[in-house]
Structure formats: C-alpha cells, structure tokens
C-alpha cells in the first residue's frame, strides 16, 4: 500500500472530514455510558451511582494522560500520533465489549481514554493549522462537529442498543467506528501537516501562567456544571417520567440535535461577535436553564423542549473556547488545546462525581441543576480574569 500524498490546499476539506469522523467515534465511545447506565447497572448488579463511575474514571484518566501524551509526542509526525491514538482507543473499546465485570470494564474505559486523549486535541490543532484566521471558527466547528454529532446520533443509538440488545452491543458499535476511523487515517490522512511543536516544557509553562491556566480552567468549570445533570439524565427520565427504552432514546436524541445546532451556532457567533462575548452569553443561559430542569417538574413536552434549548447552549461552547485559546498563545496552541480537551473530561469527572453524591441523597434529582449552576457561576467569574490577546512565547 502506498503512503498518502502530502497535504495540499485541495485536500484540506477531506482532512477535516476525516478528523470529524474520528471525533464521532471518540465521542460515542466516551459518552455512550450516559445512555446505558441502567442496563450496565442491572447486568453487573451494581447501583446507578456506581455505574456512573464509568464516566468519572474515563474522564479522570483522559484529563491526566491527554496533555502529557500530546506534549511528550510533540515531535512525532501528526499522522503517526493520530493513528496511534485511534488504535489505542479501538483496542480499549474491544476490551470494554468483552469485559466480564465492573473492574474489567473500568480498565477498558481507561485504555479508551488514553487513546481518545491523543485524538481530539490533535484534531483541533490540525484544524487550526489548516484554516485561515477568519475561518478558524468554521474549521473547528466541522472537526468538533463529529463530537457533537456523537451526542446527536451516537449516545441515543447506544442507549437504544443497550436497552434492546445489551450494553455490550453499544461498545461493539464503537469498535466498528474506531476501526473505520483507523483505516481512514492510515489510507487517507496526509503527511506534512505542520503544527507548532508541543513539549513538556511548553506544558509546564502553561501552568506557570495564571492567565493561561485560568483560561483553560473555564472549560473544566463549564463542563462540570453540565455533567452534574447530564450524567444522570436517563435515570431522571425513568424516575420522573416513567420512560423506558424508546422514551429515553427520543429525549437523548433531542439533546443530540441540540448539540449539532449548538456546535454550528458556536462557530457562527465566534466569527461574528468574538469568543469572549459568546462565552458570557452561554454561561448566563446555563444559570437559568439548569435549575429550571430539576427544581421544577415540567410536563414531559416542556422538559424535552427545555433540554433541547439547554443542549444548544451547552454545545455552543467548544468552538469559542478553542478559538479563545488560539488567540491567547498561538505558539503553544497544541498544548493549550490538549489541556482544553483534558479540561472537558476533568469537568465531566467533577460533575459526574458530584452528581453521584447527590444521587445518594433522599431527593436525588432536584439539586442536580442548582449544583451545576453554581459551577457555571464560577466559570462566568473566571472570564473576568484579565486575558488579553497578547501571545505568550513558548519556553
């Protein structure tokens, strides 16, 4: 088999679509457990809070491993790094589908997280490297769109498969998607994609900068606020609205549709009004919507409509945040985007863990929304930290 041709401007759209496909596979693999918590808990004879640890551990491993791996492999060809990350993720998904108990499933999820921690931040840095400055929002929206499309199709599909055929079928589907992405990378991903070289020194220099650390921490706070509630959406639908397989799948599909719309809206707003104003608007929307969905027992139609709007406002966040980081320090963009991707999962870990604590209370669902809103308030406050756009040099 001949090696792929070097990158040319004509091949740039193809490359972006390949990266979007990979993010779809990674997104479904990472978040599919949200839709199958109940089938996993029933099959493994554990509580739903314990099943929620599958999301928490995945997020923690991703958060720790992603920036370290991206920084330590900075001089490796981006094609090779992406192929290695996708191969690791797919092998972890195979192990998850074959796991016989909670411990084996947790180990498999950790392997998946290590692979995913290479793919998503590298995909974002490649998208920024290929796009002209005025089109970075749209390029990021396309590449990150795979992750949001995984919310629209992957999570509800995984939920339906999990309820209908068992949770292992959902992971087997992830294996197929991972293998497809891996083959596409090997055959089609071009050589010669030039991005700023990451290093452990540049990683540590980010932590030495309060401005950059606070900027990245916004992602962890925002995602933490989302996942306090989102991790336990399926159990809430079962308990409050007496929904089963089809009902849970439909509501999660509405959330996914909102994710796709939100990703596009985030790219549009970023190019129109700038990333910082966009992020402020999104935080304010969360302060209203999150408490509304759990403090008030809305009619099912009202809850579904609110969740759709909430999803739009939730998944509009990644494009402006990544564009904001790109402006903050272009020379360290690979490391900043790796830390940003890590912060997504750190926030997911914090949010799902906090939600798990609340799920053990006598009134498990009511306070999920207000707890998420408190984290959103801190995220909003972090935007007031002096940021500027003066690039910081790599060290």
Secondary structure, 3 states (H helix, E strand, C coil): CCCCCECCHHHHHHHHHHHHHHHHHHHHHHHHHHHCHHHHHHHHCCCHHHHCHHHHHHHHHHHHHHHHHHHHCCCCCHHHHHHHHHHHHHHHHHHHHHCCCHHHHHHHHHHHHHHHHHHHHHHHHHHHHHCCHHHHHHHHHHHHHHHHHHHHHHHHHHHHHHHHHCHHHHHHHHHHHHHHHHHHHHHHCCECCCCCCCCHHHHHHHHHCHHHHHHHHHHHHHHHHHHHHHCCHHHHHHHHHCCCHHHHHHHHHHHHHHHHHHHHHHHHHHHHHCHHHHHHHHHHHHHHHHHHHHHCCCCHHHHHHHHHHHHHHHHCHHHHHHHHHHHHCHHHHHHHHHHHHHHHHHHHHHHHHHHHHHHCCCCCCHHHHHHHHHHHHHHHHHCCCCCCCCCCCCC
